[in-house]
């Protein structure tokens, strides 16, 4: 069993920044990739970024150059630094490891 607890969401103005955190615990979390997904109202859940245990990263085209994913293997925690936020980044952001999901954290970008 794996538990994933996200934090760091909130309301931010366009152009602002937020940092999301996801603390992972449980079996094998350290050897599998950790990923951030998001789901906006009326849309499918989509991959935002992922990072392997070795630090290799993947980003959605829509966030390249603005978001940075990082991982602290000692703490089994993954971060998502989000800069230059846009209204279209508004969504619930979820952390994923193996086939397990966190509960999500709301990010709202609005003036």
Buried (B, 14 or more C-beta within 10 A) or exposed (E): EBEBBBEBBEEBEEEBEBBBBBBBEBEEBBEBBBBBBBBBEEEEBEBBBBBBEEEEEBBBEEBEEBBBBBBEBEEBBBBBBBBEBEEEBBBBBBBBBBEBBBEBBEBBBEE
